[in-house]
Amino acid sequence: MAFHEIRFPANLSFGSVGGPERRTDVVTLANGHEERNTPWAHSRRRYDAGVGMRSLDDIETLIAFFEARRGQLHGFRWKDWSDYKGCAPSKPLHYRDNLIGIGDGETRVFQLVKVYRSGEQTYARPIRKPVSGSVLAGFDAAELVFGTHYEVDDTTGLITFADAPDEGVEVAASFEFDVPVRFDIDRIQTSLASFQAGEAPNVPVVEILS
């Protein structure tokens, strides 16, 4: 099993349906109260790649991509058009968009994360597939220069700074990113008659968490 650092054609993922999935175990007690727990630290995203098919050429592109990945065997990148930036979709990236760590005077390597906020609650989502050349980063109120002050591993989402930030310094970043996924089926069924009638094939893809 391997991961292919190639993005599913973005014009075909545009218009697809999908989003985050959580797993919550709910137990109702004898008194009617509930206990809720989750075995998942992070959400997992699922999409349907078939919705974006608009022509027979699109179907051929899909099949070629599926065959090159050997079905479920190899992972690939997916652009989630509803959530692909470290900020709101309508805003430009700014290096202060996401707090990714606090300096301790020694640590130079940090994992990129996207921070989701609602009220006083936040969730930090690890970002492991940033788009090459898109990452902005800085310490406190000072933006840094890519290639001079930091480097980014586009295959893991790890950012390495030339100098460790001092203790207490806020480390921030913003970026565009892809979702690491795999096909969730081992076969694709297409029919010329059904496709001409407006029926898209069902092609589920699922996020790879490890």
Secondary structure, 3 states (H helix, E strand, C coil): CCEEEEECCHHHHCCCEEEEECCCEEEECCCCCEEEECCCCCCEEEEEHHHHCCCHHHHHHHHHHHHHCCCCCCEEEECCCCCCECCCCCCCCCCCCEEEEECCCCCCEEECEEEEEECCEEEEEECCCECCCCCEEEECCEECCECCCEEEECCCCEEEECCCCCCCCEEEEECEECEEEEECCCCCCCCHHHHHCCCCCCCEEEECCC
